[in-house]
Amino acid sequence: MISITKLNRIDFLVLIVIVVIGLIHLPFPFNGDQALFNLGALEMQQGKLLYRDFWDVKQPGIFYFYFLAGTLFGFNEIGIHVFELIYMVFFSIILLLSLKSYFQHQIIASLVPLLTVGVYYIVSGSWHLTQVEALVGFPLFICLWLTYQSFKYEGKQRFFLLLLSGFVGGIVLIFKFAFLLILLSFWLTLLIYSVLIKRQKIKKVLVEIGLSIFIGITFPILFFVSYFAWFNSLSILYQTFFLYPPRIAANFGFNKGRLIWGIKWFLQSFSPLLLVGVIAINVSMRKGKNLLTLLLFLWCVSGLGVIFLQRWSLWEYHYLLLFVPVGILATKGLDILWQPLKALSYRITIILILLLLLSPLIYSFTGKIAVLVQNNFALTKDTRLKYQTVLRPIYSSLRSEVDIISQPTSLPGEIYVAGDPSIYYLSDRTQAISLNGWSLEYFLPEQWPELLEQLDSSKPPYIYINSTYQAIIKKTFPKMLEFLSQRYRILQQNNKGIWYILL
């Protein structure tokens, strides 16, 4: 179980550093994905039902996270990032308390939050923060740790640990069903270990392990299903999670460009940790056959499997699914190297080696600090806008687009945006219909007439369509353009997109 040993001075110092690193990221702007999650959560807070009144193909975990964050701290960039920082600091404390016995040198054990949570913040831009793959690292680690602890026990203690592991695994699945592959790598390892190493009967093991995990995983899933059943929304839930994704995947091949782009970003961001982590895997498995190291390695392998299964997307933020195991393994590698490094005659040599190893991360972090300092720490509205524009240059043009519907004479009401959902956030307006316009390229044939029907029914005073989606609509569903020409007139047009106003 978690050690009751109190955190030492170095632990507290590391936690303070994590807080400082996180504070630097509080004024980071929303990207399109984050703006969409914030919009969905805000509409939930206003009484709308997810999927019925606000539809997206993603599982609900990310919207619940934003809902909780926004309710507590505000549905804005600062509020969401404050909640994420609290979440990550709590995760850092759990890492410190649970992994003390995994490392030989306590000074190295204290570094594990820096090489996991700290590195996550350092390598992340506005597009990466508060994505599903980043947030799910916390419950995935809890699930792994509970499974690892169950190796040590039998009977009721193991049943209880695996019950909790299954429960947390259910929470993971509410974030994304594809993460089941990672969970199975944990649980199957326990099963194989019990049969092959402990020589337990396979039928007994299947019942003891399988039943406890199944009961645990059922609770959060059943609660989630019951909630939507109460609102008679199981049909749309079934379509969203089980019918749409395979059909969407069938329409898109393996995106080689994004694969290369994502791998390049992952290697550039995590290469120092990967180099040291390989040492940990080699030594721990060859000499000690450490089960925790094995589970962390399996997390990396199965996590890559999850990423590659999403062949139509393969976005670089998907690789944040690996920041926790890579960071822990890198800390273990430093733990193994610490004794040889201490044997060196000159401490300056140790410092130079570590600085050289971590130089890419240090360079990235100092660059972020420099931009923040140049913009007076983004403390005022004007300096924050300037700072956010540096971090996300498109923010300037998005704000210009919003100006057209933010005049004193502008029509009130909800709007519809076929493009970046940041327009909703920046204009302080919500979405007029349930279908969002952030991923029209993934629309199925039956969704286009539904989109037109919803727009016809709701009659939003303004509709915005960016240039990319103008081309997609013209090719895929030209009736949409006919509808716009009959019911709307062009308010403003440029190379970014077109604003339409209701006649």
C-alpha positions as CSV (number, residue, x, y, z in Angstrom):
1,M,0.0,0.0,0.0
2,I,1.0,3.7,-0.1
3,S,3.8,4.5,2.3
4,I,2.8,6.6,5.2
5,T,6.3,8.2,5.2
6,K,5.9,11.9,5.3
7,L,7.1,14.0,2.4
8,N,10.7,15.3,2.9
9,R,12.1,18.7,2.2
10,I,13.1,17.8,-1.3
11,D,9.7,16.5,-2.0
12,F,8.1,19.8,-0.9
13,L,10.7,21.7,-3.0
14,V,9.8,19.6,-6.1
15,L,6.1,20.2,-5.5
16,I,6.8,24.0,-5.3
17,V,8.6,23.8,-8.6
18,I,5.7,21.9,-10.1
19,V,3.3,24.6,-9.0
20,V,5.6,27.3,-10.5
21,I,5.8,25.5,-13.8
22,G,2.0,25.1,-13.8
23,L,1.4,28.7,-13.0
24,I,3.4,29.8,-16.0
25,H,0.8,27.9,-18.1
26,L,-2.3,29.4,-16.6
27,P,-2.8,32.1,-19.2
28,F,-2.2,29.8,-22.1
29,P,-4.9,30.2,-24.8
30,F,-7.5,27.6,-25.7
31,N,-6.9,25.7,-28.9
32,G,-9.9,24.5,-30.9
33,D,-10.2,21.2,-29.0
34,Q,-10.1,22.9,-25.6
35,A,-12.6,25.5,-26.7
36,L,-15.0,22.7,-27.8
37,F,-14.7,20.9,-24.5
38,N,-15.3,24.2,-22.6
39,L,-18.3,24.9,-24.8
40,G,-19.8,21.5,-24.2
41,A,-19.2,21.7,-20.4
42,L,-20.7,25.2,-20.3
43,E,-23.9,24.0,-22.1
44,M,-24.1,21.1,-19.6
45,Q,-23.9,23.7,-16.8
46,Q,-26.8,25.5,-18.4
47,G,-28.9,22.4,-18.3
48,K,-28.3,20.8,-21.7
49,L,-27.7,17.1,-21.9
50,L,-24.5,15.8,-23.5
51,Y,-25.0,14.1,-26.8
52,R,-28.7,14.9,-27.0
53,D,-28.3,18.7,-26.9
54,F,-24.5,18.9,-27.6
55,W,-23.1,16.2,-29.7
56,D,-19.5,15.0,-30.1
57,V,-18.0,11.6,-30.8
58,K,-15.7,11.7,-27.8
59,Q,-16.5,9.8,-24.6
60,P,-17.9,12.0,-21.8
61,G,-15.0,12.0,-19.4
62,I,-13.3,15.1,-20.8
63,F,-16.6,17.1,-20.8
64,Y,-17.1,16.1,-17.1
65,F,-13.6,17.3,-16.3
66,Y,-14.2,20.7,-17.9
67,F,-17.7,20.8,-16.3
68,L,-16.2,20.4,-12.8
69,A,-13.3,22.7,-13.6
70,G,-15.6,25.4,-15.0
71,T,-18.1,25.1,-12.2
72,L,-15.4,25.6,-9.6
73,F,-13.1,28.1,-11.2
74,G,-14.9,29.5,-14.3
75,F,-15.4,28.4,-17.9
76,N,-12.4,30.3,-19.2
77,E,-8.7,29.6,-19.8
78,I,-7.5,30.5,-16.3
79,G,-10.2,28.6,-14.6
80,I,-9.7,25.3,-16.6
81,H,-5.9,25.5,-16.2
82,V,-6.1,26.2,-12.4
83,F,-8.2,23.1,-12.0
84,E,-5.7,21.1,-14.1
85,L,-2.8,22.4,-12.0
86,I,-4.5,21.3,-8.8
87,Y,-5.2,17.9,-10.4
88,M,-1.6,17.6,-11.5
89,V,-0.2,18.6,-8.1
90,F,-2.4,16.0,-6.4
91,F,-1.1,13.5,-8.9
92,S,2.5,14.5,-8.1
93,I,1.8,13.9,-4.4
94,I,0.5,10.4,-5.2
95,L,3.5,9.7,-7.3
96,L,5.8,10.7,-4.5
97,L,4.0,8.6,-1.8
98,S,3.5,5.5,-3.9
99,L,6.9,5.1,-5.6
100,K,9.2,5.7,-2.6
101,S,10.1,2.0,-2.4
102,Y,10.7,1.7,-6.2
103,F,13.9,3.8,-6.0
104,Q,17.1,3.1,-4.1
105,H,18.0,6.8,-3.6
106,Q,15.5,9.1,-2.0
107,I,16.9,12.2,-3.7
108,I,16.1,10.6,-7.1
109,A,12.7,9.4,-5.9
110,S,11.8,13.0,-5.1
111,L,12.4,13.9,-8.8
112,V,9.6,11.7,-10.2
113,P,7.0,14.5,-10.4
114,L,9.5,16.7,-12.3
115,L,10.2,14.0,-14.9
116,T,6.5,13.3,-15.4
117,V,4.1,16.2,-14.6
118,G,6.9,18.8,-14.9
119,V,7.9,17.5,-18.3
120,Y,4.3,17.3,-19.4
121,Y,3.9,21.0,-18.8
122,I,7.3,21.9,-20.3
123,V,6.7,20.1,-23.7
124,S,3.0,21.1,-24.0
125,G,1.7,24.0,-26.0
126,S,-1.8,25.4,-26.0
127,W,-2.9,22.4,-28.2
128,H,-1.7,19.8,-25.7
129,L,-2.9,21.1,-22.3
130,T,-6.0,19.4,-20.8
131,Q,-6.3,16.9,-23.6
132,V,-7.8,13.5,-22.8
133,E,-4.5,11.7,-23.2
134,A,-2.8,14.0,-20.7
135,L,-5.5,13.9,-18.0
136,V,-6.0,10.1,-18.1
137,G,-2.4,9.5,-17.0
138,F,-3.5,10.0,-13.3
139,P,-6.2,7.3,-13.2
140,L,-4.2,5.0,-15.4
141,F,-1.3,5.2,-12.9
142,I,-3.7,4.5,-10.0
143,C,-5.0,1.4,-11.9
144,L,-1.5,0.2,-12.6
145,W,-0.3,0.7,-9.0
146,L,-3.4,-1.1,-7.5
147,T,-2.8,-4.0,-9.9
148,Y,0.9,-4.1,-9.0
149,Q,0.1,-4.2,-5.3
150,S,-2.3,-7.1,-5.9
151,F,0.7,-9.2,-6.9
152,K,1.7,-9.3,-3.2
153,Y,-1.5,-10.5,-1.7
154,E,-4.1,-13.3,-1.8
155,G,-7.7,-13.7,-0.9
156,K,-9.7,-10.7,0.3
157,Q,-6.9,-8.2,0.1
158,R,-6.2,-9.0,-3.6
159,F,-10.0,-9.0,-4.3
160,F,-10.3,-5.5,-2.8
161,L,-7.3,-4.1,-4.6
162,L,-8.5,-5.5,-7.9
163,L,-12.0,-4.2,-7.2
164,L,-10.5,-0.7,-6.9
165,S,-8.4,-1.3,-9.9
166,G,-11.4,-2.2,-12.0
167,F,-13.3,0.8,-10.6
168,V,-10.6,3.2,-11.6
169,G,-10.3,1.4,-14.9
170,G,-14.0,2.1,-15.5
171,I,-13.3,5.8,-15.0
172,V,-10.5,5.5,-17.6
173,L,-12.9,4.0,-20.1
174,I,-15.3,6.9,-19.6
175,F,-12.5,9.1,-21.0
176,K,-11.9,6.9,-24.0
177,F,-12.9,3.2,-24.7
178,A,-9.7,2.6,-26.6
179,F,-7.7,2.8,-23.4
180,L,-9.1,-0.7,-22.6
181,L,-6.0,-2.1,-24.4
182,I,-3.7,-0.5,-21.8
183,L,-5.9,-1.8,-18.9
184,L,-5.9,-5.3,-20.3
185,S,-2.1,-5.2,-20.5
186,F,-2.0,-4.6,-16.7
187,W,-4.7,-7.2,-15.8
188,L,-3.4,-9.9,-18.2
189,T,0.1,-9.6,-16.7
190,L,-1.4,-10.4,-13.3
191,L,-3.3,-13.3,-14.7
192,I,-0.2,-14.8,-16.5
193,Y,2.0,-14.2,-13.4
194,S,-0.5,-16.0,-11.2
195,V,-0.7,-19.0,-13.5
196,L,2.9,-19.4,-14.7
197,I,4.9,-18.0,-11.7
198,K,2.7,-18.8,-8.7
199,R,1.4,-22.0,-10.3
200,Q,-2.2,-21.2,-9.4
201,K,-5.1,-23.0,-11.1
202,I,-6.3,-21.1,-14.1
203,K,-10.0,-21.5,-13.4
204,K,-9.5,-20.2,-9.8
205,V,-7.4,-17.3,-11.0
206,L,-9.9,-16.4,-13.7
207,V,-12.7,-16.3,-11.2
208,E,-10.8,-14.4,-8.5
209,I,-9.2,-11.8,-10.8
210,G,-11.8,-11.6,-13.5
211,L,-14.8,-11.3,-11.1
212,S,-13.2,-8.5,-8.9
213,I,-12.2,-6.5,-11.9
214,F,-15.5,-6.9,-13.6
215,I,-17.5,-5.8,-10.6
216,G,-15.2,-2.8,-10.1
217,I,-15.4,-1.7,-13.7
218,T,-19.1,-2.1,-13.8
219,F,-19.9,0.6,-11.2
220,P,-18.7,3.7,-13.1
221,I,-20.0,2.4,-16.4
222,L,-23.4,1.5,-14.9
223,F,-23.7,4.9,-13.3
224,F,-22.8,6.6,-16.6
225,V,-25.3,4.4,-18.6
226,S,-28.1,4.8,-16.0
227,Y,-27.7,8.6,-16.1
228,F,-28.4,8.7,-19.8
229,A,-31.1,6.0,-19.6
230,W,-32.9,8.4,-17.2
231,F,-33.1,10.9,-20.0
232,N,-34.0,8.3,-22.6
233,S,-30.8,8.9,-24.5
234,L,-29.3,5.4,-24.7
235,S,-30.0,5.2,-28.5
236,I,-27.9,8.2,-29.4
237,L,-25.3,7.0,-26.9
238,Y,-25.1,3.6,-28.7
239,Q,-24.9,5.2,-32.1
240,T,-22.2,7.7,-31.0
241,F,-19.9,5.1,-29.3
242,F,-20.4,1.9,-31.3
243,L,-21.8,2.7,-34.7
244,Y,-20.2,6.0,-35.8
245,P,-16.5,5.4,-34.9
246,P,-16.0,2.3,-37.1
247,R,-17.8,3.9,-40.0
248,I,-15.7,7.1,-39.6
249,A,-12.5,5.0,-39.5
250,A,-13.6,3.1,-42.6
251,N,-13.7,6.4,-44.5
252,F,-10.1,7.3,-43.7
253,G,-6.8,5.5,-44.3
254,F,-3.6,5.5,-42.3
255,N,-2.4,9.1,-42.1
256,K,1.3,8.7,-42.8
257,G,2.0,12.4,-42.6
258,R,0.5,12.8,-39.2
259,L,2.3,9.6,-38.1
260,I,5.7,11.0,-39.0
261,W,4.7,14.4,-37.5
262,G,3.6,12.9,-34.2
263,I,6.6,10.6,-33.8
264,K,8.9,13.5,-34.6
265,W,7.3,15.6,-31.9
266,F,7.3,12.8,-29.4
267,L,11.0,12.1,-30.0
268,Q,12.0,15.8,-29.8
269,S,10.0,16.2,-26.6
270,F,10.9,13.1,-24.7
271,S,14.2,11.9,-26.2
272,P,16.2,12.6,-23.0
273,L,13.8,10.6,-20.9
274,L,13.6,7.8,-23.4
275,L,17.4,7.4,-23.4
276,V,17.5,7.1,-19.6
277,G,14.3,5.0,-19.5
278,V,15.9,2.3,-21.8
279,I,18.6,1.9,-19.1
280,A,15.9,1.3,-16.5
281,I,14.1,-1.3,-18.6
282,N,17.3,-3.1,-19.4
283,V,18.8,-3.2,-15.9
284,S,15.5,-3.7,-14.0
285,M,14.3,-6.5,-16.2
286,R,17.6,-8.2,-16.7
287,K,18.8,-8.2,-13.1
288,G,15.9,-7.7,-10.9
289,K,12.9,-8.7,-13.1
290,N,11.0,-5.9,-11.5
291,L,7.2,-6.3,-12.0
292,L,6.5,-2.5,-11.8
293,T,9.1,-1.8,-14.5
294,L,7.4,-4.5,-16.6
295,L,3.9,-2.9,-16.1
296,L,5.3,0.5,-17.0
297,F,6.9,-0.9,-20.1
298,L,3.7,-2.6,-21.1
299,W,1.9,0.7,-20.6
300,C,4.3,2.2,-23.2
301,V,3.8,-0.6,-25.7
302,S,0.0,-0.8,-25.4
303,G,-0.2,3.0,-25.3
304,L,1.6,3.1,-28.7
305,G,-0.9,0.4,-29.9
306,V,-3.8,2.7,-28.9
307,I,-2.3,5.6,-30.7
308,F,-1.7,3.7,-33.9
309,L,-5.2,2.2,-33.8
310,Q,-6.5,5.7,-34.3
311,R,-5.0,5.7,-37.8
312,W,-7.3,8.5,-39.1
313,S,-6.1,11.0,-36.6
314,L,-2.6,10.3,-35.1
315,W,-2.4,13.8,-33.6
316,E,0.8,14.6,-31.7
317,Y,-1.0,15.1,-28.4
318,H,-2.0,11.4,-28.5
319,Y,1.6,10.7,-27.4
320,L,1.0,12.4,-24.1
321,L,-0.6,9.1,-23.2
322,L,3.0,8.0,-22.5
323,F,4.3,10.8,-20.4
324,V,3.7,9.1,-17.1
325,P,5.4,5.7,-17.8
326,V,8.2,7.3,-19.7
327,G,8.9,9.8,-16.9
328,I,8.8,7.1,-14.2
329,L,11.2,4.9,-16.1
330,A,13.5,7.8,-16.8
331,T,13.6,8.5,-13.0
332,K,14.4,4.8,-12.5
333,G,17.2,5.1,-15.0
334,L,18.7,8.1,-13.1
335,D,18.3,6.0,-9.9
336,I,20.4,3.3,-11.5
337,L,23.0,5.7,-12.8
338,W,23.2,7.8,-9.6
339,Q,25.8,5.6,-7.9
340,P,28.2,5.5,-10.8
341,L,27.8,9.3,-11.2
342,K,28.5,9.9,-7.5
343,A,31.8,8.0,-8.0
344,L,33.0,10.7,-10.4
345,S,35.7,12.9,-8.8
346,Y,34.2,16.2,-9.8
347,R,30.6,17.2,-9.0
348,I,30.7,19.7,-11.8
349,T,31.0,16.7,-14.2
350,I,27.7,15.3,-12.8
351,I,26.0,18.6,-13.2
352,L,27.2,19.0,-16.8
353,I,26.1,15.5,-17.7
354,L,22.6,16.1,-16.3
355,L,22.3,19.6,-18.0
356,L,23.4,18.1,-21.3
357,L,20.9,15.3,-21.0
358,L,18.0,17.7,-20.1
359,S,19.1,20.5,-22.4
360,P,16.1,20.2,-24.8
361,L,13.6,20.5,-21.9
362,I,15.5,23.3,-20.3
363,Y,15.6,25.2,-23.7
364,S,11.8,24.8,-24.1
365,F,11.1,25.9,-20.6
366,T,13.3,29.0,-20.7
367,G,11.7,30.0,-24.0
368,K,8.3,29.9,-22.3
369,I,9.5,32.0,-19.4
370,A,11.1,34.5,-21.8
371,V,7.8,35.0,-23.6
372,L,5.9,35.4,-20.4
373,V,8.4,38.0,-19.0
374,Q,8.4,39.9,-22.3
375,N,4.6,40.3,-21.9
376,N,4.7,41.4,-18.3
377,F,3.6,38.0,-17.0
378,A,0.3,38.4,-18.8
379,L,-1.2,40.0,-15.7
380,T,-3.6,42.4,-17.4
381,K,-6.1,41.8,-20.1
382,D,-4.1,43.6,-22.8
383,T,-0.8,41.8,-21.9
384,R,-2.6,38.5,-21.7
385,L,-4.1,39.0,-25.2
386,K,-0.6,39.9,-26.6
387,Y,0.9,36.9,-24.8
388,Q,-1.8,34.5,-26.1
389,T,-1.3,35.8,-29.6
390,V,2.4,34.9,-29.4
391,L,1.6,31.4,-28.3
392,R,-1.2,31.0,-30.8
393,P,-0.9,33.5,-33.7
394,I,-4.3,32.6,-35.1
395,Y,-5.9,34.1,-32.0
396,S,-5.5,37.6,-33.5
397,S,-7.5,36.7,-36.6
398,L,-10.1,34.8,-34.6
399,R,-10.7,37.9,-32.4
400,S,-11.1,40.0,-35.6
401,E,-13.7,37.5,-36.8
402,V,-15.5,37.9,-33.5
403,D,-15.6,41.7,-33.7
404,I,-18.2,41.5,-36.5
405,I,-20.8,40.0,-34.2
406,S,-19.8,41.9,-31.1
407,Q,-21.0,45.4,-32.0
408,P,-23.8,47.2,-30.0
409,T,-26.1,46.7,-33.0
410,S,-25.4,43.0,-33.4
411,L,-28.2,40.5,-33.2
412,P,-28.4,38.6,-30.0
413,G,-28.7,34.8,-29.7
414,E,-26.8,31.6,-30.1
415,I,-24.7,31.1,-33.3
416,Y,-23.3,28.3,-35.4
417,V,-19.6,28.0,-36.3
418,A,-18.3,25.6,-38.9
419,G,-14.7,26.0,-37.9
420,D,-12.7,26.8,-34.8
421,P,-14.9,26.7,-31.6
422,S,-12.7,29.4,-30.1
423,I,-15.1,31.8,-31.9
424,Y,-17.8,30.7,-29.4
425,Y,-15.5,31.3,-26.5
426,L,-14.2,34.7,-27.7
427,S,-17.6,36.0,-28.6
428,D,-19.2,34.8,-25.4
429,R,-21.9,32.9,-27.3
430,T,-23.0,29.3,-27.3
431,Q,-24.0,26.9,-30.1
432,A,-27.5,27.1,-31.6
433,I,-27.8,23.4,-32.4
434,S,-26.5,20.0,-31.1
435,L,-24.1,19.1,-33.9
436,N,-20.8,20.9,-33.6
437,G,-18.9,22.2,-36.6
438,W,-15.3,21.5,-35.5
439,S,-15.0,18.2,-37.4
440,L,-17.3,18.3,-40.4
441,E,-14.8,16.2,-42.3
442,Y,-15.8,13.2,-40.1
443,F,-19.6,13.7,-40.7
444,L,-21.4,10.7,-41.9
445,P,-23.9,11.0,-44.9
446,E,-27.0,11.0,-42.6
447,Q,-25.6,13.8,-40.4
448,W,-25.6,16.4,-43.2
449,P,-29.4,16.5,-43.7
450,E,-29.7,16.5,-39.8
451,L,-27.4,19.5,-39.7
452,L,-29.5,21.4,-42.2
453,E,-32.7,20.5,-40.4
454,Q,-31.3,21.7,-37.1
455,L,-30.2,25.0,-38.6
456,D,-33.5,25.5,-40.3
457,S,-35.3,24.9,-37.0
458,S,-33.1,27.0,-34.7
459,K,-32.5,29.9,-37.1
460,P,-29.3,31.2,-35.6
461,P,-28.8,34.9,-36.3
462,Y,-25.2,34.3,-37.4
463,I,-23.5,31.4,-39.1
464,Y,-19.7,31.3,-39.7
465,I,-18.1,28.8,-42.1
466,N,-14.3,28.9,-42.5
467,S,-12.7,28.5,-45.9
468,T,-11.7,24.8,-45.4
469,Y,-15.3,23.8,-44.6
470,Q,-16.7,25.9,-47.4
471,A,-14.8,23.6,-49.8
472,I,-16.0,20.4,-47.9
473,I,-19.6,21.6,-47.9
474,K,-19.5,22.5,-51.6
475,K,-18.2,19.0,-52.4
476,T,-20.1,16.9,-49.9
477,F,-23.4,18.6,-49.3
478,P,-24.1,21.6,-51.6
479,K,-27.7,21.8,-50.3
480,M,-26.2,23.6,-47.3
481,L,-25.0,26.4,-49.6
482,E,-28.4,26.6,-51.2
483,F,-30.0,26.9,-47.8
484,L,-27.7,29.7,-46.8
485,S,-28.3,31.7,-50.0
486,Q,-32.1,31.5,-49.4
487,R,-32.2,32.2,-45.7
488,Y,-29.1,34.3,-45.1
489,R,-27.0,37.0,-46.7
490,I,-23.2,37.4,-46.5
491,L,-22.2,39.8,-43.7
492,Q,-18.5,39.6,-44.1
493,Q,-16.1,37.5,-46.3
494,N,-12.4,37.1,-46.4
495,N,-9.8,34.4,-47.1
496,K,-10.4,33.0,-43.6
497,G,-14.1,32.4,-44.0
498,I,-17.6,33.8,-44.4
499,W,-20.1,35.3,-41.9
500,Y,-23.7,34.9,-42.8
501,I,-26.5,36.9,-41.2
502,L,-30.2,35.8,-41.0
503,L,-32.5,37.6,-43.5
